[in-house]
Amino acid sequence: MNCKQCQELMVAQLYDEADENTRTEFQAHLDSCAHCSAQYESMRTTLDLMSTRKQSTLDESLFATQWKRIERQIAKNDTNDYSSPTRNKILMFPTRIPAWAYGVAAMLLIAVGIFIGKTFWPQPPDIVQQQPATASQSTPAPDDSVTTRVLAYLGTSKNLLLGVMNTENADYSTATLEHQQRVSRQLIQQASYVKTSLTRPDQQQIKQLVSDLEVILLQLANIEVKPGVGAIEIVKNGVDKKSIILKINVEEIRAISQSPEIEKPTSHNL
Amino acid sequence: MPDEQTLIRDAQLGDREAFRRLVECARVNVYRLAYDLTSNQHDAEDLSQEVFIKAYRALGTFRGDAKWSSWLYRITVNTFYDFARSGMKKTIYYSDNQEHNSEENEILKQRDSISPDASAEAAIIQEHIEEALNRLSPRERSVFVLRHYHDCSLKQIAGMLEISDGTVKTLLFRAIQKLQQALEFYRNDFVVKRI
């Protein structure tokens, strides 16, 4: 046993709470270590001195008075439900709550409120992609995002129409037409959302372009599955007559020149 | 007289008389512990009164896994900590000389064999013992008085105060060292006969 271990056992030894083996080892160390022996003796003497302290006396006759005071306090806080655990709970810890605890509690409440709000009332999804927005409901999106969405719409429309224009009538297969009709129907659905977001006076030209596109797309969507030469030609003539593709190109260039950070729309970034 | 367990059960069911009996049985020990913690009669009375009020409110939480007396002791110590934090410190660290001297003289006068000089010395020693106790922190003091004056084992103290055995030993060791320093004068000049 070393001096550190001896010190750790000193209290248990002083109060006879050490086991037999420990006691033997402890005593053996004291016999060989003058420092620990002196320390032990010194503490022993101190405890003997403390034992001379007089016990306090309690006046038994005062019990009646004391009990009345206790009873008065109990009656103040008493309720009818003696067995209620809520009533019987006490603060075994300090009854005074420090002032800073109120601040912490308030911040916690705010954090919980924000968490609940975000969890149960999430942000509404993007209007153009999910639901049609009415003028009274929709909040004007920042200009750049509107322009980006519109350009994306135009880009997809352009790609579709280029596909139509570049396919020879003789090469038109049912599968190709069905695919193009599916895309055109999607674009028709989106057209109304896109037009709704174009509210500024300088956006009316592009709004008209979207309307013109809508007509072309409707014609394409309504072609019968087994196309005749005439049906596709009507669509192609419409695209040429209205210079749809040219107009789309112009709008794209204008948008990019006004906001260079807007990414050039392709069918991939819709 | 019903046993303690019956009284506790009845008190938990709302029997005020049962609780009164429990208080009557426990008040001496609770008061002694309160006095050992505060060194002041008035504070000890206030403290023990508060202990019983808290015990009444908490009756529903007492499940009998600890002894009733240990449970009361725990409330006493915790209430003492509250008092110490709230400002009873001034009272704790003030040695009420007049009170101690009058109590001491009252007891000593009954002993015919004690000379006036010896009684004066004894009174002074008592005063210095109280002052030495007042140097301890609330935690050190509570651990020391529980072990030294109320014969609670180190394990019992650990359970009562919900601290580890190691912490009890450390607090007790520190307390004895502080008392040793405070009573250095007496250890050298006064021989204490060890039984």
Interface residues (C-beta under 8 A of the other chain):
Chain A: Q7 E8 M10 V11 A12 L14 Y15 E17 S42 M43 R44 T45 T46 L47 D48 L49 M50 S51 T52 R53 K54 Q55 S56 T57 L58 F63 Q66 W67 R69 I70 E71 Q73 I74 N77 Y82 S83 S84 P85 R87 N88 K89 I90 M92 F93 P94 T95 R96
Chain B: Q12 L13 G14 R16 R20 V23 E24 R27 V28 Y31 R32 Y35 D36 Q41 A44 E45 S48 Q49 F52 I53 K54 Y56 R57 A58 L59 G60 T61 R74 I75 N78 Y81 D82 R85 S86 E103 E104 I107 I125 Q126 I129 E130 A132 R147 H148 Y149 S153 L154 K169 L172 F173 I176 Q177 L179 Q180 L183 Y186 R187 F190 V192 R194
